[in-house]
């Protein structure tokens, strides 16, 4: 099964609050692989059009919200252009991290599961 790719011009709020939860809900394999993961991930998208968003994972269900997630298990900071390139699949997460275009803080074991959550 191929990876779901959001529309190139999707607004971050639409991505986190509607698109991402819907994609995970429709993918039984992804939900199974998430298993009993319980976590909150904070995303800070920098640059024009960015903002703060959160994703909550519990029992294979992903919910997203706009705004700060101060008690997050993992914090991800990325500029909007890099976020779009990651979504499009034109930049891999490991390469973005190595190039210091993605900054992670908190539970780094959870960062390994990010591909199950956001694709």
SULNOR-V538409 format. One record per helix or strand of 3 or more residues. SS is the DSSP state (2 for helix, 1 for strand). FROM is the first residue (numbers start at 1). TO is the last residue. If there is no record, write none. Layout:
ss=(SS;SS)
from=(FROM;FROM)
to=(TO;TO)
This chain:
ss=(2;2;1;1;1;1;2;2;1;2;2)
from=(12;28;38;51;61;74;80;93;102;108;114)
to=(25;34;46;58;66;79;88;98;106;112;118)
